[in-house]
Amino acid sequence: MAVIVKFFAGFREATGKRQESIEGVNNAASLLDELVRRFGEKLAERLYSSDTRALRKTVNILVNGRGLDLLQKLDTPLKDGDVVAIFPPVAGG
């Protein structure tokens, strides 16, 4: 079994995929590292600030419907069957 990652908007464009199954990751940081390894600089540019390599504040990541900021941020543990969604800011009006 694996973690399922769902990509939305620009992240879907950067990966060319709607979702990807990832095995062998134990937290959000290792998941993002694996995604950048698989999909390259185009994805990295959307995820990380170019000057600090910190996760951009405009990146929304949910684990099983809960935001990383409400969990343990990049240290959030992941287990088989978790669903991670990555998407840009959402605005309404």
KOLKE-913600 format. One record per residue (C-alpha): residue number from 0; residue in three letters; x, y, z. Coordinates in Angstrom, 2 decimals. Layout:
# KOLKE-913600
PAPA   n res      px      py      pz
PAPA NUM ALA       X       Y       Z
...
This chain:
# KOLKE-913600
PAPA   n res      px      py      pz
PAPA   0 MET    0.00    0.00    0.00
PAPA   1 ALA    1.09    3.61   -0.43
PAPA   2 VAL    0.30    7.26    0.14
PAPA   3 ILE   -1.91    8.71   -2.61
PAPA   4 VAL   -1.04   12.25   -3.70
PAPA   5 LYS   -3.63   14.29   -5.59
PAPA   6 PHE   -2.45   17.28   -7.62
PAPA   7 PHE   -4.58   20.31   -8.48
PAPA   8 ALA   -4.23   23.31  -10.83
PAPA   9 GLY   -0.58   24.30  -11.38
PAPA  10 PHE    0.69   21.27   -9.49
PAPA  11 ARG   -1.18   19.04  -11.93
PAPA  12 GLU    0.46   20.97  -14.78
PAPA  13 ALA    3.92   20.60  -13.20
PAPA  14 THR    3.56   16.82  -12.79
PAPA  15 GLY    1.35   15.98  -15.73
PAPA  16 LYS   -0.71   13.80  -13.39
PAPA  17 ARG   -3.93   13.97  -11.42
PAPA  18 GLN   -2.56   11.66   -8.75
PAPA  19 GLU    0.46    9.55   -7.91
PAPA  20 SER    0.99    6.62   -5.57
PAPA  21 ILE    4.11    6.98   -3.42
PAPA  22 GLU    5.66    4.25   -1.28
PAPA  23 GLY    8.41    4.41    1.31
PAPA  24 VAL    7.77    7.86    2.79
PAPA  25 ASN    7.18    8.42    6.49
PAPA  26 ASN    6.35   12.12    6.77
PAPA  27 ALA    5.34   15.13    4.69
PAPA  28 ALA    8.93   16.30    4.20
PAPA  29 SER   10.07   12.94    2.80
PAPA  30 LEU    7.00   12.86    0.55
PAPA  31 LEU    7.82   16.27   -0.93
PAPA  32 ASP   11.45   15.20   -1.42
PAPA  33 GLU   10.29   12.12   -3.33
PAPA  34 LEU    7.87   14.15   -5.44
PAPA  35 VAL   10.62   16.59   -6.44
PAPA  36 ARG   12.91   13.64   -7.22
PAPA  37 ARG   10.24   12.17   -9.51
PAPA  38 PHE    8.93   15.34  -11.15
PAPA  39 GLY   11.92   17.67  -11.07
PAPA  40 GLU   12.53   21.37  -10.92
PAPA  41 LYS    9.19   22.39  -12.41
PAPA  42 LEU    7.44   21.01   -9.33
PAPA  43 ALA   10.14   22.26   -6.95
PAPA  44 GLU    9.64   25.82   -8.23
PAPA  45 ARG    5.94   25.64   -7.35
PAPA  46 LEU    6.56   24.14   -3.91
PAPA  47 TYR    9.59   26.04   -2.61
PAPA  48 SER   10.76   29.64   -2.42
PAPA  49 SER   13.72   30.01   -4.76
PAPA  50 ASP   15.84   31.98   -2.29
PAPA  51 THR   15.27   30.01    0.93
PAPA  52 ARG   14.01   26.63   -0.34
PAPA  53 ALA   11.28   26.90    2.32
PAPA  54 LEU    7.80   25.69    1.46
PAPA  55 ARG    5.91   28.57   -0.14
PAPA  56 LYS    3.16   30.05    2.03
PAPA  57 THR    0.83   29.85   -0.98
PAPA  58 VAL    1.05   26.05   -1.13
PAPA  59 ASN   -1.85   24.22    0.48
PAPA  60 ILE   -1.25   20.64    1.54
PAPA  61 LEU   -3.93   18.52    3.16
PAPA  62 VAL   -3.46   15.10    4.71
PAPA  63 ASN   -6.75   13.24    4.87
PAPA  64 GLY   -8.54   16.58    4.60
PAPA  65 ARG   -6.57   18.37    7.33
PAPA  66 GLY   -4.06   21.13    6.64
PAPA  67 LEU   -0.39   20.57    7.45
PAPA  68 ASP   -0.45   23.79    9.48
PAPA  69 LEU   -3.04   22.18   11.80
PAPA  70 LEU   -0.98   19.00   12.08
PAPA  71 GLN    2.79   18.77   12.56
PAPA  72 LYS    3.74   20.75    9.44
PAPA  73 LEU    6.44   18.96    7.41
PAPA  74 ASP    6.98   16.54   10.31
PAPA  75 THR    3.41   15.25    9.91
PAPA  76 PRO    3.65   11.45    9.87
PAPA  77 LEU    2.24    9.59    6.87
PAPA  78 LYS    1.05    6.01    6.69
PAPA  79 ASP   -0.21    3.65    4.03
PAPA  80 GLY   -3.59    4.70    2.71
PAPA  81 ASP   -3.24    8.40    3.57
PAPA  82 VAL   -4.47   10.82    0.91
PAPA  83 VAL   -2.44   14.00    0.41
PAPA  84 ALA   -3.83   16.86   -1.68
PAPA  85 ILE   -1.56   19.63   -3.00
PAPA  86 PHE   -3.10   22.78   -4.43
PAPA  87 PRO   -2.62   26.56   -4.78
PAPA  88 PRO   -4.55   29.17   -2.78
PAPA  89 VAL   -8.30   29.09   -3.13
PAPA  90 ALA  -10.32   32.30   -3.11
PAPA  91 GLY  -14.00   32.91   -3.36
PAPA  92 GLY  -16.12   35.88   -3.89
